[in-house]
Amino acid sequence: MNTRYTFGGDEHIFVEMDDEMSLDAFFKGLSLTNLIREAEIEGVTEICPANASMQVRFDPDVIHPEEMLARMKSLEAQTESAEKRLRTRIIEMPVYYQDPWTHETLMRFRERHQDPEGTDLEYAARINGFGSVEAFIEAHHSAPWFVSMVGFVSGLPFKYQLVERSRQLQVPKYLRPRTDTPKLTVGYGGCFSCTYSVRGAGGYQMFGITPMPIYDPLEEVSYLRDFMVFFKPGDIVKYRPIDRAEYDATRALVEKNEFEPRIREVGFDLEAFKAGPDAYNAQLLEALYGN
């Protein structure tokens, strides 16, 4: 990997682990993030991990930028021997694919799309070589996803599918961003799936919507009372397709604050995953759905 360090003004150092997203790059960034946090460097005020990068904010009156850079580079040398394992959660997220709300929205913005005559799913299926939208949806939800970062807007998770590189789905963003995206839309851009935590502008392709809240600044949702943001880097997500009836039933439970997502604690071992992704994913799903 070709690590690059860049100063951001007087208070930030931005670190790019590699030129492209990979789980190796993610784990290297996670390791460096943890090492900096554990070092308790005086002057560091914020550490922010991302997909294949991370950023540190520090007080230059406490630690000189060049000294901060030297400390980080010294810690980076330790990431090569760091274990690529973590304790995390696997979470089921119900998704209503081809729902009427994202469909209405995407049809309002066809002039900003690569394929004005079709839908986002039809376009994604075609450019990825699938013979039908249903086959593409199957590929989208069949293997679990790894949350590589949370951000851009509050609570929005970026997810990287746990499959071999040759099976990665690739879909570009809209030619021009939309000014509207329904809350809890399941979107796609590049190699990342995401869930829009709030309503607003966006440029990712829209595939469906989840009834499951993932951000609550009031902390009133039962499973968000400890912290307003649900996802965190390292979480593993399994999309489960649902129909309109189940979507409405789940929304009713959410309104009554009786919905609880299916969550199980698991370990994730990067080397074991790379040795056999399908077999390893089967173990993860057994942990989620097994007795």
C-alpha positions as CSV (number, residue, x, y, z in Angstrom):
1,M,0.0,0.0,0.0
2,N,1.2,3.5,-0.8
3,T,0.3,5.6,2.4
4,R,0.2,9.3,1.8
5,Y,0.2,12.0,4.5
6,T,-1.2,15.5,3.8
7,F,-1.5,18.5,6.0
8,G,-4.9,20.1,6.2
9,G,-4.2,23.7,7.4
10,D,-2.5,23.9,10.8
11,E,-4.8,21.5,12.7
12,H,-5.3,18.4,10.5
13,I,-3.3,15.5,9.0
14,F,-5.1,13.4,6.4
15,V,-3.8,9.9,5.7
16,E,-4.7,7.9,2.6
17,M,-3.9,4.2,3.1
18,D,-4.2,3.3,-0.6
19,D,-5.4,4.5,-3.9
20,E,-8.4,2.2,-3.8
21,M,-10.9,0.8,-1.3
22,S,-10.1,-2.6,0.1
23,L,-10.6,-4.4,3.3
24,D,-6.8,-4.4,3.8
25,A,-6.8,-0.7,3.5
26,F,-9.7,-0.4,5.9
27,F,-8.0,-2.5,8.5
28,K,-4.7,-0.6,8.2
29,G,-6.6,2.6,8.8
30,L,-8.5,1.1,11.7
31,S,-5.2,-0.1,13.2
32,L,-3.6,3.3,12.9
33,T,-6.7,4.9,14.3
34,N,-6.6,2.6,17.4
35,L,-2.8,3.1,17.8
36,I,-3.1,6.9,17.8
37,R,-6.0,6.7,20.3
38,E,-4.1,4.3,22.6
39,A,-1.0,6.5,22.5
40,E,-2.9,9.4,24.1
41,I,-0.8,11.9,22.3
42,E,-1.1,15.3,24.0
43,G,-2.8,17.8,21.7
44,V,-4.9,15.3,19.7
45,T,-8.5,16.4,19.8
46,E,-10.3,14.2,17.2
47,I,-9.6,11.0,15.2
48,C,-11.9,10.3,12.2
49,P,-11.6,6.9,10.3
50,A,-13.0,6.6,6.8
51,N,-13.1,4.0,4.0
52,A,-9.4,3.7,3.2
53,S,-8.2,6.8,5.0
54,M,-8.3,8.6,8.3
55,Q,-7.8,12.1,9.6
56,V,-6.5,13.5,12.9
57,R,-7.2,16.9,14.3
58,F,-4.7,18.3,16.8
59,D,-3.9,21.6,18.6
60,P,-0.7,23.0,17.0
61,D,-0.1,25.1,20.2
62,V,0.3,21.8,22.0
63,I,2.1,19.7,19.5
64,H,4.0,20.9,16.4
65,P,2.5,19.7,13.1
66,E,5.9,18.1,12.1
67,E,6.1,16.3,15.4
68,M,2.6,15.1,15.0
69,L,3.4,13.8,11.6
70,A,6.5,12.0,12.9
71,R,4.5,10.3,15.7
72,M,1.9,9.1,13.2
73,K,4.5,7.7,10.8
74,S,6.2,5.9,13.7
75,L,2.9,4.3,14.7
76,E,2.1,3.3,11.1
77,A,5.1,1.0,11.2
78,Q,3.2,-1.0,13.8
79,T,0.2,-1.6,11.7
80,E,1.9,-4.2,9.6
81,S,2.0,-6.6,12.6
82,A,-1.5,-5.6,13.9
83,E,-4.1,-8.4,14.0
84,K,-6.7,-8.1,11.3
85,R,-9.5,-9.2,13.6
86,L,-12.3,-7.5,15.4
87,R,-15.3,-8.2,17.6
88,T,-18.3,-6.6,16.0
89,R,-22.0,-7.1,15.2
90,I,-23.9,-8.6,12.3
91,I,-27.2,-6.8,11.8
92,E,-30.2,-7.7,9.6
93,M,-31.6,-4.7,7.7
94,P,-35.0,-5.2,6.0
95,V,-35.2,-3.6,2.5
96,Y,-38.3,-3.0,0.4
97,Y,-36.7,-3.0,-3.1
98,Q,-38.5,-1.2,-6.0
99,D,-40.7,0.7,-3.5
100,P,-43.0,3.5,-4.7
101,W,-41.3,6.4,-2.8
102,T,-37.8,6.0,-4.3
103,H,-39.4,5.2,-7.7
104,E,-41.4,8.4,-7.6
105,T,-38.2,10.4,-6.7
106,L,-35.9,8.8,-9.3
107,M,-38.5,9.4,-12.0
108,R,-38.5,13.2,-11.1
109,F,-34.8,13.4,-11.8
110,R,-34.3,11.3,-15.0
111,E,-32.7,14.3,-16.8
112,R,-29.8,14.0,-14.3
113,H,-29.3,10.2,-14.9
114,Q,-27.2,8.2,-17.3
115,D,-30.3,6.4,-18.5
116,P,-33.3,8.8,-18.7
117,E,-35.6,6.1,-20.2
118,G,-35.2,3.5,-17.4
119,T,-34.9,3.2,-13.6
120,D,-31.9,3.1,-11.4
121,L,-32.2,-0.7,-10.9
122,E,-32.7,-1.4,-14.6
123,Y,-29.5,0.7,-15.3
124,A,-27.5,-1.0,-12.6
125,A,-28.6,-4.5,-13.7
126,R,-27.7,-3.8,-17.3
127,I,-24.2,-2.3,-16.7
128,N,-23.3,-5.1,-14.3
129,G,-24.3,-7.8,-16.8
130,F,-27.4,-9.2,-15.2
131,G,-30.3,-10.4,-17.3
132,S,-33.0,-8.9,-15.0
133,V,-33.5,-6.5,-12.1
134,E,-34.4,-9.5,-9.9
135,A,-31.1,-11.1,-10.5
136,F,-29.3,-7.9,-9.6
137,I,-31.3,-7.5,-6.5
138,E,-30.4,-11.1,-5.5
139,A,-26.7,-10.2,-5.9
140,H,-27.2,-7.0,-3.9
141,H,-28.7,-8.7,-0.8
142,S,-27.2,-12.3,-1.0
143,A,-23.8,-11.5,0.6
144,P,-23.4,-9.4,3.7
145,W,-21.8,-5.9,3.8
146,F,-19.1,-4.4,5.9
147,V,-19.6,-0.9,7.3
148,S,-16.4,0.9,6.4
149,M,-17.3,4.4,7.6
150,V,-20.1,6.6,8.9
151,G,-20.4,10.2,7.8
152,F,-21.0,12.7,5.1
153,V,-24.3,13.4,6.8
154,S,-25.1,12.3,10.4
155,G,-25.5,8.6,10.8
156,L,-25.0,7.6,7.1
157,P,-23.2,4.3,6.7
158,F,-21.0,3.4,3.7
159,K,-21.0,-0.4,3.2
160,Y,-18.6,-2.6,1.2
161,Q,-19.9,-6.0,0.1
162,L,-18.0,-9.1,1.4
163,V,-17.3,-10.8,-1.9
164,E,-14.3,-11.3,-4.1
165,R,-13.2,-8.2,-6.1
166,S,-14.4,-9.8,-9.4
167,R,-17.9,-10.0,-8.0
168,Q,-18.1,-6.4,-6.7
169,L,-21.1,-4.5,-8.1
170,Q,-20.1,-1.2,-9.7
171,V,-22.6,1.6,-10.4
172,P,-21.7,5.3,-11.0
173,K,-23.4,8.1,-9.2
174,Y,-26.0,10.3,-11.0
175,L,-24.5,12.7,-13.6
176,R,-25.8,15.5,-11.5
177,P,-27.0,15.2,-7.9
178,R,-30.7,15.1,-7.0
179,T,-32.1,17.8,-4.7
180,D,-34.2,15.1,-3.0
181,T,-33.8,11.6,-1.6
182,P,-36.3,9.9,0.7
183,K,-35.2,9.2,4.2
184,L,-33.8,5.6,4.7
185,T,-33.2,5.1,1.0
186,V,-30.8,2.3,0.2
187,G,-28.5,3.8,-2.4
188,Y,-25.4,2.8,-4.4
189,G,-22.4,4.6,-5.8
190,G,-19.1,3.2,-7.0
191,C,-18.6,0.0,-5.0
192,F,-20.5,1.3,-2.0
193,S,-24.0,0.8,-0.7
194,C,-25.3,3.3,1.7
195,T,-28.5,4.1,3.7
196,Y,-29.6,7.7,3.7
197,S,-30.2,8.5,7.3
198,V,-32.1,11.7,6.6
199,R,-34.1,13.2,3.7
200,G,-32.0,15.4,1.4
201,A,-29.9,15.8,-1.7
202,G,-28.0,12.9,-3.1
203,G,-26.3,11.3,-6.1
204,Y,-26.3,7.6,-5.4
205,Q,-28.6,5.3,-7.4
206,M,-31.8,4.4,-5.5
207,F,-32.7,0.7,-5.1
208,G,-35.2,0.6,-2.2
209,I,-36.0,1.8,1.3
210,T,-35.7,0.3,4.7
211,P,-38.3,0.8,7.5
212,M,-35.5,0.6,10.1
213,P,-34.5,4.0,11.7
214,I,-30.7,4.4,11.9
215,Y,-30.4,8.0,13.2
216,D,-32.4,9.6,16.0
217,P,-31.1,13.0,17.4
218,L,-33.8,12.8,20.1
219,E,-32.7,9.3,21.1
220,E,-36.3,8.2,21.5
221,V,-36.1,5.0,19.3
222,S,-35.6,2.1,21.7
223,Y,-32.3,0.9,20.3
224,L,-30.9,4.4,19.8
225,R,-31.4,5.6,23.3
226,D,-27.7,5.2,24.2
227,F,-26.4,6.9,21.1
228,M,-28.3,8.7,18.2
229,V,-26.2,7.0,15.4
230,F,-26.9,3.3,15.0
231,F,-24.0,2.1,12.8
232,K,-20.3,2.2,13.4
233,P,-17.3,1.1,11.3
234,G,-16.8,-2.6,11.4
235,D,-20.5,-3.5,11.7
236,I,-21.7,-6.2,9.2
237,V,-25.1,-5.8,7.5
238,K,-27.3,-8.4,5.9
239,Y,-30.0,-6.9,3.7
240,R,-33.2,-8.9,3.7
241,P,-35.8,-8.2,1.0
242,I,-39.3,-7.6,2.2
243,D,-42.6,-6.7,0.5
244,R,-45.1,-3.8,1.0
245,A,-47.1,-5.7,3.6
246,E,-44.0,-6.4,5.8
247,Y,-42.7,-2.9,5.2
248,D,-46.0,-1.4,6.5
249,A,-46.1,-3.9,9.4
250,T,-42.5,-2.9,10.4
251,R,-43.3,0.8,10.1
252,A,-46.2,0.2,12.5
253,L,-43.9,-1.4,15.0
254,V,-41.4,1.5,14.6
255,E,-44.2,4.0,15.3
256,K,-45.1,2.2,18.5
257,N,-41.4,1.9,19.4
258,E,-41.7,-1.9,19.4
259,F,-39.3,-2.7,16.6
260,E,-35.9,-4.3,17.5
261,P,-33.4,-5.1,14.7
262,R,-32.0,-8.6,14.7
263,I,-28.4,-8.3,16.0
264,R,-25.8,-10.9,16.9
265,E,-22.2,-10.4,18.2
266,V,-19.6,-12.0,15.9
267,G,-15.9,-12.0,15.3
268,F,-14.5,-11.0,11.9
269,D,-11.1,-12.4,10.8
270,L,-9.9,-10.7,7.5
271,E,-7.4,-13.5,6.6
272,A,-10.0,-16.2,7.2
273,F,-12.5,-14.3,5.0
274,K,-10.0,-13.9,2.2
275,A,-9.2,-17.6,2.3
276,G,-12.8,-18.5,1.5
277,P,-15.3,-15.6,1.2
278,D,-18.5,-17.7,0.6
279,A,-17.7,-20.2,3.3
280,Y,-16.9,-17.4,5.7
281,N,-20.1,-15.5,4.9
282,A,-22.1,-18.7,5.5
283,Q,-20.6,-18.7,9.0
284,L,-21.6,-15.1,9.6
285,L,-25.2,-15.8,8.4
286,E,-25.4,-18.9,10.6
287,A,-24.4,-16.6,13.5
288,L,-27.2,-14.2,12.6
289,Y,-30.0,-16.8,11.9
290,G,-28.9,-19.9,13.7
291,N,-30.2,-21.0,17.0
